[in-house]
Amino acid sequence: MKTKNLELPGAQDWNHYWERGQTQRFTRVSWSKRRIIRMLQPYLKTGCHALDAGCGSGFFSQFFCESGMRATALDYSRSALEIAGSKTRGRAKLVQANLVEDDLSVKLTDRYHLVFTDGLLEHFVPADQDRIIRNLMSILVDDGVIVTFVPNRWSPWELIRPLYMPGIKEDPFRLGELVDLHERNHLKVLARGGVNTVPFAFSPDGLFGSVFGMLLFTIAKLR
């Protein structure tokens, strides 16, 4: 387990980050997003509930709405939720919450078939990552899944990321660390790997994604 201390971004850091004009690029359909969408497809169920935890720009909240799901966009940042609300045109429920301190089983009345995070866990120390995973488990239906994407420690993207996200610190993962995070909290990992080895239409993710992909992922369910 990682023991490295991480200086967490505060609410003011996230608000400033999402208020910056260039963050609108995160609403575009990149190759990375296309690959994530492809992996989400088997878990989209019309009328079922999806939680976009750490929703940021609301791109995936919008995607869940357009896929016929009942989406909740949750974030720590008020500015992010304003962007997500505009992006989803009022179709998603907006919830401001601290995933470490707030009890989601009390704060949220819905239970979710799909809980999704992208770019969330790397901003927290390991003990808080455990709290977040258990918090997300508490609002998952029995046959639901948690789909997690995090940055890969060995991706070349990590060399230039600070230029695009100034003031936002993160601790990227190795695949084994991501799997261990889920398994030590009593989740069964159904799938694991990496995506976006290269940012083009064809990317050898099956061969190199878990080593060099920009993002690592797990798909997990309750034991």
C-alpha positions as CSV (number, residue, x, y, z in Angstrom):
1,M,0.0,0.0,0.0
2,K,1.2,3.5,-0.8
3,T,2.2,5.5,2.3
4,K,3.3,8.7,0.5
5,N,1.7,11.9,1.9
6,L,-0.3,14.0,-0.6
7,E,-1.2,17.6,-0.2
8,L,-4.8,17.6,-1.2
9,P,-6.3,20.3,-3.4
10,G,-8.8,22.4,-1.5
11,A,-12.2,23.6,-2.6
12,Q,-10.7,26.9,-3.7
13,D,-8.2,25.1,-5.9
14,W,-10.8,23.1,-7.6
15,N,-13.1,26.1,-8.1
16,H,-10.3,28.0,-9.6
17,Y,-9.4,25.1,-11.9
18,W,-12.9,24.6,-13.2
19,E,-13.4,28.3,-13.7
20,R,-10.4,28.5,-16.0
21,G,-11.5,28.8,-19.7
22,Q,-9.2,26.0,-21.0
23,T,-11.0,23.4,-18.9
24,Q,-13.7,23.5,-21.5
25,R,-11.5,21.1,-23.5
26,F,-12.6,18.4,-21.1
27,T,-16.1,18.5,-22.6
28,R,-14.7,17.4,-26.0
29,V,-14.9,13.8,-27.1
30,S,-11.2,12.7,-26.9
31,W,-9.9,9.3,-27.8
32,S,-9.6,8.6,-24.1
33,K,-13.3,9.3,-23.6
34,R,-14.3,7.2,-26.6
35,R,-12.4,4.2,-25.1
36,I,-14.0,4.8,-21.7
37,I,-17.5,4.9,-23.3
38,R,-16.8,1.7,-25.1
39,M,-16.0,0.0,-21.8
40,L,-19.1,1.4,-20.1
41,Q,-21.5,0.2,-22.8
42,P,-22.2,-3.2,-21.3
43,Y,-23.3,-1.6,-18.0
44,L,-25.7,1.0,-19.4
45,K,-29.3,0.1,-18.5
46,T,-32.2,2.4,-19.4
47,G,-34.0,3.8,-16.4
48,C,-31.3,2.6,-13.9
49,H,-29.3,5.0,-11.7
50,A,-25.7,6.1,-12.6
51,L,-23.5,8.1,-10.2
52,D,-20.8,10.2,-11.7
53,A,-18.6,10.7,-8.6
54,G,-16.2,13.6,-9.0
55,C,-18.1,14.6,-12.1
56,G,-15.9,17.6,-13.1
57,S,-17.2,19.0,-16.4
58,G,-20.2,16.6,-16.4
59,F,-19.2,15.0,-19.7
60,F,-20.0,11.5,-18.4
61,S,-23.1,12.7,-16.5
62,Q,-24.4,13.9,-19.9
63,F,-23.4,10.6,-21.5
64,F,-25.4,8.7,-18.9
65,C,-28.4,10.9,-19.4
66,E,-28.2,10.5,-23.2
67,S,-28.0,6.7,-22.7
68,G,-31.3,6.7,-20.9
69,M,-30.0,6.4,-17.3
70,R,-31.0,8.5,-14.4
71,A,-27.8,10.3,-13.6
72,T,-26.4,12.0,-10.5
73,A,-23.5,14.3,-10.9
74,L,-21.5,14.6,-7.6
75,D,-18.5,16.8,-7.0
76,Y,-16.7,18.7,-4.2
77,S,-16.4,21.8,-6.4
78,R,-19.3,24.2,-6.8
79,S,-17.9,25.5,-10.0
80,A,-17.6,22.0,-11.5
81,L,-21.3,21.3,-10.6
82,E,-22.3,24.6,-12.4
83,I,-20.5,23.4,-15.5
84,A,-22.1,19.9,-15.2
85,G,-25.5,21.4,-14.7
86,S,-25.2,23.4,-17.9
87,K,-23.8,20.4,-19.7
88,T,-26.6,18.1,-18.8
89,R,-29.3,20.8,-19.2
90,G,-30.9,20.0,-15.9
91,R,-31.4,16.3,-16.6
92,A,-28.9,15.2,-14.0
93,K,-29.3,15.5,-10.2
94,L,-26.5,17.7,-8.9
95,V,-25.0,16.9,-5.5
96,Q,-22.2,18.8,-3.7
97,A,-20.4,16.4,-1.3
98,N,-17.1,15.6,0.3
99,L,-16.5,11.9,-0.5
100,V,-14.3,11.4,2.5
101,E,-16.4,13.2,5.1
102,D,-20.0,12.9,4.0
103,D,-21.9,9.6,4.4
104,L,-23.3,9.0,0.9
105,S,-25.8,6.3,2.2
106,V,-27.4,9.2,4.2
107,K,-26.9,12.1,1.8
108,L,-28.2,10.2,-1.3
109,T,-31.7,8.7,-1.4
110,D,-31.0,6.7,-4.5
111,R,-29.1,3.4,-4.9
112,Y,-27.0,3.0,-8.0
113,H,-26.5,0.3,-10.6
114,L,-23.4,2.0,-12.0
115,V,-20.9,4.1,-9.9
116,F,-18.3,5.7,-12.1
117,T,-15.2,7.7,-11.3
118,D,-12.6,9.1,-13.6
119,G,-9.7,11.2,-12.3
120,L,-10.8,11.1,-8.7
121,L,-8.9,8.7,-6.4
122,E,-5.4,9.9,-7.3
123,H,-6.1,13.2,-5.5
124,F,-6.4,11.4,-2.1
125,V,-4.0,9.6,0.3
126,P,-4.5,5.8,0.6
127,A,-6.5,6.0,3.8
128,D,-9.0,8.4,2.2
129,Q,-9.1,6.3,-0.9
130,D,-10.3,3.4,1.3
131,R,-13.0,5.6,2.8
132,I,-14.1,6.8,-0.6
133,I,-14.4,3.2,-2.0
134,R,-16.4,2.1,1.1
135,N,-18.6,5.2,0.7
136,L,-19.3,4.3,-2.9
137,M,-20.0,0.7,-2.0
138,S,-22.7,1.9,0.5
139,I,-24.9,3.2,-2.3
140,L,-24.4,0.4,-4.8
141,V,-27.2,-2.1,-5.5
142,D,-26.4,-5.8,-5.0
143,D,-25.7,-6.4,-8.7
144,G,-24.2,-3.0,-9.5
145,V,-20.7,-2.2,-10.6
146,I,-18.0,0.4,-9.7
147,V,-16.1,1.5,-12.7
148,T,-12.9,3.3,-11.8
149,F,-10.4,5.1,-14.0
150,V,-7.1,6.6,-12.7
151,P,-3.9,8.0,-14.3
152,N,-1.1,5.6,-14.9
153,R,2.2,6.3,-13.1
154,W,4.2,5.1,-16.1
155,S,2.3,7.1,-18.8
156,P,4.2,9.8,-20.7
157,W,1.3,12.1,-20.0
158,E,2.5,12.3,-16.4
159,L,5.5,14.3,-17.6
160,I,3.4,17.1,-19.0
161,R,0.3,17.0,-16.8
162,P,1.5,19.7,-14.4
163,L,1.5,22.2,-17.3
164,Y,-2.2,21.5,-17.9
165,M,-3.3,21.2,-14.3
166,P,-1.3,23.8,-12.3
167,G,-2.0,23.7,-8.6
168,I,-3.7,20.3,-8.7
169,K,-1.5,17.6,-7.2
170,E,-2.1,13.9,-7.7
171,D,-0.5,10.6,-7.0
172,P,-1.0,8.3,-10.1
173,F,-1.4,4.6,-9.8
174,R,0.2,1.3,-10.8
175,L,-2.3,-1.3,-11.9
176,G,-1.6,-3.6,-8.9
177,E,-2.2,-0.7,-6.5
178,L,-5.6,0.0,-8.1
179,V,-6.6,-3.7,-7.9
180,D,-5.4,-3.9,-4.3
181,L,-7.5,-0.9,-3.3
182,H,-10.6,-2.6,-4.5
183,E,-9.8,-6.1,-3.2
184,R,-8.8,-5.0,0.3
185,N,-12.2,-3.3,0.6
186,H,-13.9,-6.6,-0.3
187,L,-14.8,-5.9,-3.9
188,K,-14.5,-8.5,-6.6
189,V,-12.5,-7.2,-9.6
190,L,-14.2,-8.3,-12.8
191,A,-11.9,-6.6,-15.2
192,R,-8.7,-4.6,-15.1
193,G,-6.3,-3.0,-17.6
194,G,-5.4,0.3,-19.3
195,V,-6.5,2.5,-22.2
196,N,-5.2,5.2,-24.5
197,T,-1.7,3.9,-25.0
198,V,-1.5,6.3,-28.0
199,P,-4.1,9.1,-28.7
200,F,-5.2,7.8,-32.1
201,A,-8.0,5.8,-33.5
202,F,-6.0,2.6,-33.2
203,S,-4.2,2.1,-29.9
204,P,-2.6,-1.2,-28.8
205,D,-4.4,-1.1,-25.5
206,G,-4.7,-4.9,-25.2
207,L,-1.0,-5.3,-25.4
208,F,0.4,-2.2,-23.7
209,G,-2.5,-0.5,-22.0
210,S,-1.9,-1.9,-18.5
211,V,1.8,-0.7,-18.7
212,F,1.8,2.5,-20.7
213,G,-1.9,3.5,-21.1
214,M,-2.8,7.1,-20.0
215,L,-5.5,5.6,-17.8
216,L,-5.8,2.4,-15.8
217,F,-9.2,0.9,-14.9
218,T,-11.0,-1.6,-12.8
219,I,-14.5,-2.9,-13.0
220,A,-15.7,-4.3,-9.7
221,K,-18.8,-5.5,-7.8
222,L,-19.7,-6.4,-4.3
223,R,-18.6,-9.8,-3.1
